[in-house]
Amino acid sequence: MIRPEDIRVVAWDFDGVLNRNVQDGVFAWSRGFAEDLGLSLDSFSSFLFQGRFQKAMVGEACLKELVTEWAAVNGAVGREGEILDYWFTSDALPDADVLAMVAQLRQRGIANVMATNNEIHRTAFIESDMGFERHMDRIFAAGRMRVAKPDTDYFRHLEQELGMPGAHMLLVDDMAENVEAARSIGWQAFHFTEGAHDDLVAALGL
């Protein structure tokens, strides 16, 4: 049960919450990757997402270097910038309905922060190119923090940085394991699924 009167900070997940880029578990960038770039999505995905990206996510590897490595052996030498640009811009689909909630909460004096598992390069794109630095009071990203959700240290880091106990924090996330981890240390949490906008509005008392 969400207690709106106790919320001082809302921590918003990015992909699938603030950003409407995930449908049925599929990311927008991957849908046209092969056709638009003439490159193998299967090869790219299997190279990147079987451990390598997870290291980049927590600052133990560089995404740009990984994409360069893949490009070098897949007929795409020199195209790493194009590939990352395509990825980042194709997945840049801010959810206007969620951002309207953010604006209402800010008017009520409630802080809004981003709590994302993105690595450093995409985080910088989200922050500056997509303009989320204007919507959020702080942006917390796994690549900068070197820890990712659902590790409870991720949530403890936010508590320490914001000087706020978990009882006054609300996580809005589309991953059940992240929601459960936050709740396990006393946070309020809302599991945001596709089409849950009205339920979230009600839960927030907006």
PyMOL commands that set and color helices and strands:
alter all, ss='L'
color gray80, all
select helices_A, chain A and resi 4-6+28-31+33-37+41-48+52-57+63-72+80-90+96-107+120-129+132-134+142-145+152-162+166-168+176-184+197-204
alter helices_A, ss='H'
color red, helices_A
select strands_A, chain A and resi 9-12+22-23+26-27+111-116+138-141+169-173+188-191
alter strands_A, ss='S'
color yellow, strands_A
deselect
rebuild
show_as cartoon
